[in-house]
Structures are given as structure tokens and as C-alpha cells.
Amino acid sequence: MTVVMIISVIIVFAVVLLAVLTTGKAYNYKHTIDELPPIDESSNGDSQKPGTDL
């Protein structure tokens, strides 16, 4: 019974340690986005901005 408890405690500590390390690594990750291409308004044919219904 004592051996089972010791193994269980070791497993719990391992899971908590891995969760903390994974969370720390996720917070340090640098997210990046691609730049949007410029909108060429001269080829549109009208002065209306894209995405507007007016």
C-alpha cells in the first residue's frame, strides 16, 4: 500500500511539473501575423471603400 502511495505522489508531481513548464512555454511564445497587402483603390472604379455598403 505504501509503494502505491509513493508512486501516486510521484506521478502527481510529474503531471504538475509538466503542466507548469508547458504553460510557461506557451506564455513565452511570440505570436506573429502577416502584413495585409495594400489595397489598390485606383482599380476599384469608384470612391467607395471596400467592405462598405454605402
C-alpha distance matrix in Angstrom:
0.0 3.8 5.5 5.3 6.5 8.9 10.1 10.7 12.6 14.5 15.5 16.7 18.7 20.2 21.3 22.9 24.6 26.0 27.2 29.0 30.6 31.8 33.2 35.0 36.5 37.7 39.5 41.2 42.6 46.4 47.7 51.2 53.8 56.9 60.3 62.3 65.6 68.7 70.5 74.1 76.0 79.3 78.4 77.3 80.9 80.5 79.5 76.5 73.1 70.5 68.2 70.7 72.4 75.5
3.8 0.0 3.8 5.4 5.1 6.3 8.7 9.8 10.7 12.5 14.3 15.4 16.7 18.5 20.1 21.3 22.6 24.5 25.9 27.2 28.8 30.4 31.8 33.2 34.8 36.3 37.9 39.4 41.1 44.9 46.5 50.0 52.8 55.9 59.3 61.5 64.7 67.8 69.8 73.4 75.4 78.7 77.9 76.9 80.6 80.1 79.0 76.1 72.6 70.1 67.9 70.4 72.4 75.3
5.5 3.8 0.0 3.8 5.4 5.2 6.2 8.5 10.0 10.7 12.3 14.3 15.5 16.6 18.5 20.2 21.2 22.6 24.5 26.0 27.1 28.6 30.4 31.8 33.1 34.7 36.5 37.9 39.3 43.1 44.7 48.2 50.9 54.0 57.4 59.6 62.8 66.0 68.0 71.5 73.7 76.9 76.0 75.1 78.8 78.6 77.5 74.7 71.2 68.7 66.6 69.2 71.2 74.2
5.3 5.4 3.8 0.0 3.8 5.5 5.2 6.1 8.7 9.9 10.5 12.2 14.3 15.3 16.5 18.4 19.9 21.1 22.5 24.5 25.8 26.9 28.6 30.3 31.6 32.8 34.8 36.4 37.7 41.5 42.8 46.3 48.9 51.9 55.4 57.4 60.6 63.8 65.7 69.2 71.3 74.5 73.5 72.6 76.2 75.9 74.9 72.1 68.6 66.0 63.8 66.4 68.2 71.3
6.5 5.1 5.4 3.8 0.0 3.8 5.5 5.0 6.2 8.6 9.8 10.5 12.3 14.2 15.3 16.5 18.3 20.0 21.1 22.6 24.3 25.7 27.0 28.6 30.3 31.6 33.2 34.9 36.5 40.3 41.7 45.3 47.9 51.2 54.5 56.6 59.9 63.0 64.8 68.4 70.4 73.7 72.9 71.9 75.5 75.1 73.9 71.0 67.5 65.1 62.8 65.3 67.2 70.1
8.9 6.3 5.2 5.5 3.8 0.0 3.8 5.4 5.2 6.3 8.7 10.0 10.7 12.4 14.4 15.5 16.5 18.4 20.1 21.3 22.6 24.4 25.9 27.2 28.7 30.4 32.0 33.3 35.0 38.8 40.5 44.1 46.9 50.1 53.4 55.8 59.0 62.1 64.1 67.7 69.8 73.1 72.4 71.5 75.2 74.8 73.6 70.9 67.3 64.9 62.8 65.4 67.5 70.4
10.1 8.7 6.2 5.2 5.5 3.8 0.0 3.8 5.5 5.1 6.2 8.7 10.0 10.5 12.4 14.4 15.3 16.5 18.4 20.1 21.1 22.4 24.4 25.8 27.0 28.5 30.5 31.8 33.2 37.0 38.5 42.0 44.7 47.8 51.2 53.5 56.6 59.8 61.8 65.4 67.5 70.8 69.9 69.1 72.8 72.6 71.5 68.7 65.2 62.6 60.6 63.3 65.4 68.4
10.7 9.8 8.5 6.1 5.0 5.4 3.8 0.0 3.8 5.4 5.1 6.2 8.7 9.9 10.6 12.4 14.2 15.4 16.6 18.5 20.1 21.1 22.6 24.4 25.9 27.0 28.8 30.6 31.9 35.7 37.0 40.6 43.2 46.3 49.7 51.8 55.0 58.2 60.0 63.6 65.6 68.9 68.1 67.1 70.8 70.4 69.3 66.4 63.0 60.4 58.2 60.8 62.8 65.7
12.6 10.7 10.0 8.7 6.2 5.2 5.5 3.8 0.0 3.8 5.4 5.1 6.2 8.6 9.9 10.6 12.2 14.2 15.4 16.6 18.3 19.9 21.2 22.6 24.4 25.8 27.2 28.9 30.6 34.4 36.0 39.6 42.4 45.7 48.9 51.2 54.5 57.5 59.5 63.1 65.1 68.5 67.8 66.9 70.5 70.0 68.8 66.0 62.4 60.1 58.0 60.5 62.6 65.4
14.5 12.5 10.7 9.9 8.6 6.3 5.1 5.4 3.8 0.0 3.8 5.5 5.2 6.2 8.7 10.0 10.5 12.3 14.3 15.4 16.5 18.2 20.0 21.2 22.5 24.3 26.0 27.2 28.8 32.6 34.4 37.9 40.8 44.0 47.3 49.7 52.9 56.0 58.2 61.7 63.9 67.2 66.5 65.7 69.4 69.1 67.9 65.3 61.7 59.2 57.3 60.0 62.2 65.1
15.5 14.3 12.3 10.5 9.8 8.7 6.2 5.1 5.4 3.8 0.0 3.8 5.5 5.0 6.2 8.6 9.8 10.6 12.3 14.3 15.4 16.4 18.3 20.0 21.1 22.4 24.5 26.0 27.2 31.0 32.4 35.9 38.6 41.7 45.1 47.3 50.5 53.7 55.7 59.2 61.4 64.6 63.8 63.0 66.7 66.4 65.3 62.6 59.1 56.5 54.5 57.3 59.4 62.3
16.7 15.4 14.3 12.2 10.5 10.0 8.7 6.2 5.1 5.5 3.8 0.0 3.8 5.4 5.2 6.2 8.6 10.0 10.6 12.4 14.3 15.4 16.6 18.4 20.1 21.1 22.8 24.6 26.1 29.9 31.2 34.9 37.6 40.8 44.1 46.3 49.6 52.6 54.5 58.2 60.1 63.5 62.8 61.8 65.5 65.0 63.8 61.0 57.4 55.0 52.9 55.5 57.6 60.4
18.7 16.7 15.5 14.3 12.3 10.7 10.0 8.7 6.2 5.2 5.5 3.8 0.0 3.8 5.5 5.2 6.0 8.6 9.8 10.6 12.2 14.1 15.4 16.5 18.3 19.9 21.3 22.7 24.6 28.4 30.1 33.8 36.7 40.0 43.2 45.6 48.9 51.9 54.0 57.6 59.7 63.0 62.5 61.7 65.4 64.9 63.5 60.9 57.3 55.0 53.1 55.7 58.0 60.7
20.2 18.5 16.6 15.3 14.2 12.4 10.5 9.9 8.6 6.2 5.0 5.4 3.8 0.0 3.8 5.5 5.1 6.1 8.6 10.0 10.6 12.1 14.2 15.4 16.5 18.2 20.1 21.3 22.7 26.5 28.3 31.8 34.7 37.8 41.2 43.6 46.8 49.9 52.1 55.6 57.8 61.1 60.4 59.8 63.5 63.2 62.0 59.4 55.8 53.4 51.7 54.4 56.7 59.6
21.3 20.1 18.5 16.5 15.3 14.4 12.4 10.6 9.9 8.7 6.2 5.2 5.5 3.8 0.0 3.8 5.5 5.2 6.1 8.7 10.0 10.5 12.2 14.2 15.4 16.4 18.4 20.1 21.3 25.1 26.4 30.0 32.6 35.9 39.2 41.4 44.7 47.7 49.7 53.3 55.4 58.7 58.0 57.1 60.8 60.5 59.3 56.6 53.1 50.6 48.7 51.4 53.6 56.5
22.9 21.3 20.2 18.4 16.5 15.5 14.4 12.4 10.6 10.0 8.6 6.2 5.2 5.5 3.8 0.0 3.8 5.5 5.1 6.2 8.6 9.9 10.6 12.3 14.3 15.3 16.6 18.6 20.3 24.0 25.5 29.2 32.0 35.4 38.5 40.8 44.2 47.1 49.2 52.8 54.8 58.2 57.7 56.8 60.4 59.9 58.5 55.8 52.2 50.0 48.0 50.6 52.9 55.6
24.6 22.6 21.2 19.9 18.3 16.5 15.3 14.2 12.2 10.5 9.8 8.6 6.0 5.1 5.5 3.8 0.0 3.8 5.4 5.2 6.2 8.6 10.0 10.7 12.4 14.3 15.6 16.8 18.7 22.5 24.4 28.1 31.1 34.4 37.6 40.1 43.4 46.3 48.6 52.2 54.3 57.6 57.2 56.5 60.2 59.9 58.4 56.0 52.3 50.1 48.4 51.1 53.6 56.2
26.0 24.5 22.6 21.1 20.0 18.4 16.5 15.4 14.2 12.3 10.6 10.0 8.6 6.1 5.2 5.5 3.8 0.0 3.8 5.5 5.1 6.0 8.5 9.9 10.5 12.1 14.3 15.5 16.7 20.5 22.2 25.7 28.6 31.8 35.1 37.5 40.7 43.8 46.1 49.6 51.8 55.1 54.5 53.8 57.6 57.3 56.1 53.6 50.0 47.6 46.0 48.8 51.2 54.0
27.2 25.9 24.5 22.5 21.1 20.1 18.4 16.6 15.4 14.3 12.3 10.6 9.8 8.6 6.1 5.1 5.4 3.8 0.0 3.8 5.5 5.2 6.1 8.5 9.9 10.5 12.4 14.4 15.6 19.3 20.6 24.3 27.1 30.4 33.6 35.9 39.2 42.2 44.2 47.9 49.9 53.2 52.7 51.8 55.5 55.1 53.8 51.1 47.5 45.2 43.4 46.1 48.5 51.2
29.0 27.2 26.0 24.5 22.6 21.3 20.1 18.5 16.6 15.4 14.3 12.4 10.6 10.0 8.7 6.2 5.2 5.5 3.8 0.0 3.8 5.5 5.2 6.1 8.6 9.9 10.7 12.5 14.5 18.2 20.0 23.7 26.8 30.2 33.2 35.7 39.1 41.9 44.1 47.8 49.7 53.1 52.9 52.1 55.7 55.2 53.6 51.2 47.5 45.4 43.8 46.3 48.9 51.4
30.6 28.8 27.1 25.8 24.3 22.6 21.1 20.1 18.3 16.5 15.4 14.3 12.2 10.6 10.0 8.6 6.2 5.1 5.5 3.8 0.0 3.8 5.5 5.2 6.2 8.6 10.1 10.8 12.6 16.3 18.5 22.1 25.3 28.6 31.6 34.4 37.6 40.5 42.9 46.5 48.7 51.9 51.6 51.1 54.8 54.5 53.1 50.8 47.0 44.9 43.5 46.3 49.0 51.5
31.8 30.4 28.6 26.9 25.7 24.4 22.4 21.1 19.9 18.2 16.4 15.4 14.1 12.1 10.5 9.9 8.6 6.0 5.2 5.5 3.8 0.0 3.8 5.5 5.1 6.2 8.7 10.0 10.8 14.6 16.2 19.7 22.7 25.9 29.2 31.7 34.9 37.9 40.2 43.7 45.9 49.2 48.7 48.1 51.8 51.6 50.3 47.9 44.2 41.9 40.4 43.3 45.9 48.6
33.2 31.8 30.4 28.6 27.0 25.9 24.4 22.6 21.2 20.0 18.3 16.6 15.4 14.2 12.2 10.6 10.0 8.5 6.1 5.2 5.5 3.8 0.0 3.8 5.4 5.0 6.3 8.7 10.1 13.7 15.1 18.8 21.7 25.2 28.2 30.6 34.0 36.8 39.0 42.6 44.6 48.0 47.7 46.9 50.5 50.0 48.5 46.1 42.4 40.3 38.6 41.3 43.9 46.5
35.0 33.2 31.8 30.3 28.6 27.2 25.8 24.4 22.6 21.2 20.0 18.4 16.5 15.4 14.2 12.3 10.7 9.9 8.5 6.1 5.2 5.5 3.8 0.0 3.8 5.4 5.3 6.4 8.9 12.4 14.6 18.3 21.6 25.0 27.8 30.6 33.9 36.6 39.0 42.6 44.7 48.0 47.9 47.3 51.0 50.5 48.8 46.6 42.9 41.0 39.6 42.2 45.1 47.5
36.5 34.8 33.1 31.6 30.3 28.7 27.0 25.9 24.4 22.5 21.1 20.1 18.3 16.5 15.4 14.3 12.4 10.5 9.9 8.6 6.2 5.1 5.4 3.8 0.0 3.8 5.5 5.2 6.4 10.2 12.5 16.0 19.3 22.6 25.6 28.4 31.6 34.5 37.0 40.5 42.8 46.0 45.8 45.4 49.1 48.9 47.4 45.3 41.5 39.5 38.4 41.2 44.1 46.6
37.7 36.3 34.7 32.8 31.6 30.4 28.5 27.0 25.8 24.3 22.4 21.1 19.9 18.2 16.4 15.3 14.3 12.1 10.5 9.9 8.6 6.2 5.0 5.4 3.8 0.0 3.8 5.4 5.3 8.9 10.2 13.9 16.9 20.3 23.4 25.9 29.3 32.1 34.4 38.0 40.1 43.4 43.1 42.5 46.2 45.9 44.4 42.2 38.4 36.3 35.0 37.8 40.6 43.1
39.5 37.9 36.5 34.8 33.2 32.0 30.5 28.8 27.2 26.0 24.5 22.8 21.3 20.1 18.4 16.6 15.6 14.3 12.4 10.7 10.1 8.7 6.3 5.3 5.5 3.8 0.0 3.8 5.6 8.3 10.0 13.7 16.9 20.5 23.0 25.7 29.1 31.7 34.0 37.6 39.6 42.9 43.0 42.3 45.9 45.4 43.6 41.4 37.7 35.9 34.6 37.1 40.1 42.4
41.2 39.4 37.9 36.4 34.9 33.3 31.8 30.6 28.9 27.2 26.0 24.6 22.7 21.3 20.1 18.6 16.8 15.5 14.4 12.5 10.8 10.0 8.7 6.4 5.2 5.4 3.8 0.0 3.8 6.4 9.4 12.7 16.3 19.6 22.1 25.1 28.4 30.9 33.6 37.1 39.3 42.5 42.6 42.3 45.9 45.6 43.8 41.9 38.1 36.4 35.5 38.2 41.3 43.5
42.6 41.1 39.3 37.7 36.5 35.0 33.2 31.9 30.6 28.8 27.2 26.1 24.6 22.7 21.3 20.3 18.7 16.7 15.6 14.5 12.6 10.8 10.1 8.9 6.4 5.3 5.6 3.8 0.0 3.8 6.3 9.6 13.1 16.3 19.2 22.2 25.3 28.1 30.8 34.2 36.6 39.7 39.6 39.3 43.0 42.9 41.4 39.4 35.6 33.7 32.9 35.8 38.9 41.2
46.4 44.9 43.1 41.5 40.3 38.8 37.0 35.7 34.4 32.6 31.0 29.9 28.4 26.5 25.1 24.0 22.5 20.5 19.3 18.2 16.3 14.6 13.7 12.4 10.2 8.9 8.3 6.4 3.8 0.0 3.8 6.5 10.2 13.3 15.8 19.0 22.1 24.7 27.5 30.9 33.3 36.4 36.5 36.3 40.0 39.8 38.2 36.5 32.7 30.9 30.4 33.3 36.6 38.7
47.7 46.5 44.7 42.8 41.7 40.5 38.5 37.0 36.0 34.4 32.4 31.2 30.1 28.3 26.4 25.5 24.4 22.2 20.6 20.0 18.5 16.2 15.1 14.6 12.5 10.2 10.0 9.4 6.3 3.8 0.0 3.8 7.0 10.4 13.2 16.0 19.3 22.0 24.6 28.0 30.3 33.5 33.4 33.1 36.8 36.6 35.1 33.2 29.5 27.5 26.9 29.8 33.0 35.3
51.2 50.0 48.2 46.3 45.3 44.1 42.0 40.6 39.6 37.9 35.9 34.9 33.8 31.8 30.0 29.2 28.1 25.7 24.3 23.7 22.1 19.7 18.8 18.3 16.0 13.9 13.7 12.7 9.6 6.5 3.8 0.0 3.8 6.9 9.6 12.6 15.7 18.5 21.2 24.6 27.1 30.1 30.1 30.0 33.7 33.7 32.3 30.6 26.9 25.0 24.8 27.8 31.2 33.4
53.8 52.8 50.9 48.9 47.9 46.9 44.7 43.2 42.4 40.8 38.6 37.6 36.7 34.7 32.6 32.0 31.1 28.6 27.1 26.8 25.3 22.7 21.7 21.6 19.3 16.9 16.9 16.3 13.1 10.2 7.0 3.8 0.0 3.8 6.5 9.1 12.4 15.2 17.7 21.2 23.6 26.7 26.5 26.3 30.0 30.1 28.8 27.1 23.4 21.4 21.2 24.4 27.7 30.0
56.9 55.9 54.0 51.9 51.2 50.1 47.8 46.3 45.7 44.0 41.7 40.8 40.0 37.8 35.9 35.4 34.4 31.8 30.4 30.2 28.6 25.9 25.2 25.0 22.6 20.3 20.5 19.6 16.3 13.3 10.4 6.9 3.8 0.0 3.8 6.4 9.1 12.3 15.0 18.2 21.0 23.8 23.5 23.7 27.4 27.8 26.8 25.4 21.9 19.8 20.2 23.6 26.9 29.1
60.3 59.3 57.4 55.4 54.5 53.4 51.2 49.7 48.9 47.3 45.1 44.1 43.2 41.2 39.2 38.5 37.6 35.1 33.6 33.2 31.6 29.2 28.2 27.8 25.6 23.4 23.0 22.1 19.2 15.8 13.2 9.6 6.5 3.8 0.0 3.8 6.4 9.0 12.0 15.2 17.8 20.7 20.8 21.0 24.7 25.0 23.8 22.7 19.2 17.5 18.5 21.6 25.1 26.9
62.3 61.5 59.6 57.4 56.6 55.8 53.5 51.8 51.2 49.7 47.3 46.3 45.6 43.6 41.4 40.8 40.1 37.5 35.9 35.7 34.4 31.7 30.6 30.6 28.4 25.9 25.7 25.1 22.2 19.0 16.0 12.6 9.1 6.4 3.8 0.0 3.8 6.4 8.7 12.1 14.6 17.6 17.5 17.5 21.2 21.4 20.4 19.2 15.7 13.9 15.0 18.2 21.6 23.5
65.6 64.7 62.8 60.6 59.9 59.0 56.6 55.0 54.5 52.9 50.5 49.6 48.9 46.8 44.7 44.2 43.4 40.7 39.2 39.1 37.6 34.9 34.0 33.9 31.6 29.3 29.1 28.4 25.3 22.1 19.3 15.7 12.4 9.1 6.4 3.8 0.0 3.8 6.4 9.2 12.3 14.8 14.5 15.1 18.8 19.6 19.0 18.3 15.2 13.5 15.5 18.6 21.9 23.6
68.7 67.8 66.0 63.8 63.0 62.1 59.8 58.2 57.5 56.0 53.7 52.6 51.9 49.9 47.7 47.1 46.3 43.8 42.2 41.9 40.5 37.9 36.8 36.6 34.5 32.1 31.7 30.9 28.1 24.7 22.0 18.5 15.2 12.3 9.0 6.4 3.8 0.0 3.8 6.3 9.2 11.8 12.3 12.9 16.3 16.9 16.0 15.8 13.0 12.1 14.7 17.3 20.6 21.7
70.5 69.8 68.0 65.7 64.8 64.1 61.8 60.0 59.5 58.2 55.7 54.5 54.0 52.1 49.7 49.2 48.6 46.1 44.2 44.1 42.9 40.2 39.0 39.0 37.0 34.4 34.0 33.6 30.8 27.5 24.6 21.2 17.7 15.0 12.0 8.7 6.4 3.8 0.0 3.8 6.0 9.0 9.3 9.3 12.8 13.3 12.6 12.3 9.7 8.8 11.9 14.3 17.4 18.5
74.1 73.4 71.5 69.2 68.4 67.7 65.4 63.6 63.1 61.7 59.2 58.2 57.6 55.6 53.3 52.8 52.2 49.6 47.9 47.8 46.5 43.7 42.6 42.6 40.5 38.0 37.6 37.1 34.2 30.9 28.0 24.6 21.2 18.2 15.2 12.1 9.2 6.3 3.8 0.0 3.8 5.6 6.1 7.3 10.4 11.6 11.5 12.2 10.6 10.4 14.0 15.8 18.5 19.2
76.0 75.4 73.7 71.3 70.4 69.8 67.5 65.6 65.1 63.9 61.4 60.1 59.7 57.8 55.4 54.8 54.3 51.8 49.9 49.7 48.7 45.9 44.6 44.7 42.8 40.1 39.6 39.3 36.6 33.3 30.3 27.1 23.6 21.0 17.8 14.6 12.3 9.2 6.0 3.8 0.0 3.8 5.5 5.3 7.7 8.1 7.7 8.8 8.0 8.9 12.6 13.7 16.1 16.2
79.3 78.7 76.9 74.5 73.7 73.1 70.8 68.9 68.5 67.2 64.6 63.5 63.0 61.1 58.7 58.2 57.6 55.1 53.2 53.1 51.9 49.2 48.0 48.0 46.0 43.4 42.9 42.5 39.7 36.4 33.5 30.1 26.7 23.8 20.7 17.6 14.8 11.8 9.0 5.6 3.8 0.0 3.8 5.5 6.4 8.1 8.7 10.9 11.2 12.1 15.9 16.7 18.6 18.4
78.4 77.9 76.0 73.5 72.9 72.4 69.9 68.1 67.8 66.5 63.8 62.8 62.5 60.4 58.0 57.7 57.2 54.5 52.7 52.9 51.6 48.7 47.7 47.9 45.8 43.1 43.0 42.6 39.6 36.5 33.4 30.1 26.5 23.5 20.8 17.5 14.5 12.3 9.3 6.1 5.5 3.8 0.0 3.8 5.6 8.5 10.3 11.7 11.9 11.8 15.4 16.6 18.2 18.6
77.3 76.9 75.1 72.6 71.9 71.5 69.1 67.1 66.9 65.7 63.0 61.8 61.7 59.8 57.1 56.8 56.5 53.8 51.8 52.1 51.1 48.1 46.9 47.3 45.4 42.5 42.3 42.3 39.3 36.3 33.1 30.0 26.3 23.7 21.0 17.5 15.1 12.9 9.3 7.3 5.3 5.5 3.8 0.0 3.8 5.7 7.7 8.3 8.9 8.8 12.2 13.1 14.4 14.9
80.9 80.6 78.8 76.2 75.5 75.2 72.8 70.8 70.5 69.4 66.7 65.5 65.4 63.5 60.8 60.4 60.2 57.6 55.5 55.7 54.8 51.8 50.5 51.0 49.1 46.2 45.9 45.9 43.0 40.0 36.8 33.7 30.0 27.4 24.7 21.2 18.8 16.3 12.8 10.4 7.7 6.4 5.6 3.8 0.0 3.8 7.1 8.7 10.7 11.4 14.6 14.6 15.3 15.0
80.5 80.1 78.6 75.9 75.1 74.8 72.6 70.4 70.0 69.1 66.4 65.0 64.9 63.2 60.5 59.9 59.9 57.3 55.1 55.2 54.5 51.6 50.0 50.5 48.9 45.9 45.4 45.6 42.9 39.8 36.6 33.7 30.1 27.8 25.0 21.4 19.6 16.9 13.3 11.6 8.1 8.1 8.5 5.7 3.8 0.0 3.8 5.6 8.4 10.1 13.0 12.2 12.7 11.8
79.5 79.0 77.5 74.9 73.9 73.6 71.5 69.3 68.8 67.9 65.3 63.8 63.5 62.0 59.3 58.5 58.4 56.1 53.8 53.6 53.1 50.3 48.5 48.8 47.4 44.4 43.6 43.8 41.4 38.2 35.1 32.3 28.8 26.8 23.8 20.4 19.0 16.0 12.6 11.5 7.7 8.7 10.3 7.7 7.1 3.8 0.0 3.8 6.4 9.3 12.2 11.0 12.2 10.7
76.5 76.1 74.7 72.1 71.0 70.9 68.7 66.4 66.0 65.3 62.6 61.0 60.9 59.4 56.6 55.8 56.0 53.6 51.1 51.2 50.8 47.9 46.1 46.6 45.3 42.2 41.4 41.9 39.4 36.5 33.2 30.6 27.1 25.4 22.7 19.2 18.3 15.8 12.3 12.2 8.8 10.9 11.7 8.3 8.7 5.6 3.8 0.0 3.8 6.5 8.7 7.2 8.6 7.6
73.1 72.6 71.2 68.6 67.5 67.3 65.2 63.0 62.4 61.7 59.1 57.4 57.3 55.8 53.1 52.2 52.3 50.0 47.5 47.5 47.0 44.2 42.4 42.9 41.5 38.4 37.7 38.1 35.6 32.7 29.5 26.9 23.4 21.9 19.2 15.7 15.2 13.0 9.7 10.6 8.0 11.2 11.9 8.9 10.7 8.4 6.4 3.8 0.0 3.8 6.4 6.0 8.9 9.0
70.5 70.1 68.7 66.0 65.1 64.9 62.6 60.4 60.1 59.2 56.5 55.0 55.0 53.4 50.6 50.0 50.1 47.6 45.2 45.4 44.9 41.9 40.3 41.0 39.5 36.3 35.9 36.4 33.7 30.9 27.5 25.0 21.4 19.8 17.5 13.9 13.5 12.1 8.8 10.4 8.9 12.1 11.8 8.8 11.4 10.1 9.3 6.5 3.8 0.0 3.8 5.7 8.6 10.2
68.2 67.9 66.6 63.8 62.8 62.8 60.6 58.2 58.0 57.3 54.5 52.9 53.1 51.7 48.7 48.0 48.4 46.0 43.4 43.8 43.5 40.4 38.6 39.6 38.4 35.0 34.6 35.5 32.9 30.4 26.9 24.8 21.2 20.2 18.5 15.0 15.5 14.7 11.9 14.0 12.6 15.9 15.4 12.2 14.6 13.0 12.2 8.7 6.4 3.8 0.0 3.8 6.7 9.3
70.7 70.4 69.2 66.4 65.3 65.4 63.3 60.8 60.5 60.0 57.3 55.5 55.7 54.4 51.4 50.6 51.1 48.8 46.1 46.3 46.3 43.3 41.3 42.2 41.2 37.8 37.1 38.2 35.8 33.3 29.8 27.8 24.4 23.6 21.6 18.2 18.6 17.3 14.3 15.8 13.7 16.7 16.6 13.1 14.6 12.2 11.0 7.2 6.0 5.7 3.8 0.0 3.8 5.7
72.4 72.4 71.2 68.2 67.2 67.5 65.4 62.8 62.6 62.2 59.4 57.6 58.0 56.7 53.6 52.9 53.6 51.2 48.5 48.9 49.0 45.9 43.9 45.1 44.1 40.6 40.1 41.3 38.9 36.6 33.0 31.2 27.7 26.9 25.1 21.6 21.9 20.6 17.4 18.5 16.1 18.6 18.2 14.4 15.3 12.7 12.2 8.6 8.9 8.6 6.7 3.8 0.0 3.8
75.5 75.3 74.2 71.3 70.1 70.4 68.4 65.7 65.4 65.1 62.3 60.4 60.7 59.6 56.5 55.6 56.2 54.0 51.2 51.4 51.5 48.6 46.5 47.5 46.6 43.1 42.4 43.5 41.2 38.7 35.3 33.4 30.0 29.1 26.9 23.5 23.6 21.7 18.5 19.2 16.2 18.4 18.6 14.9 15.0 11.8 10.7 7.6 9.0 10.2 9.3 5.7 3.8 0.0
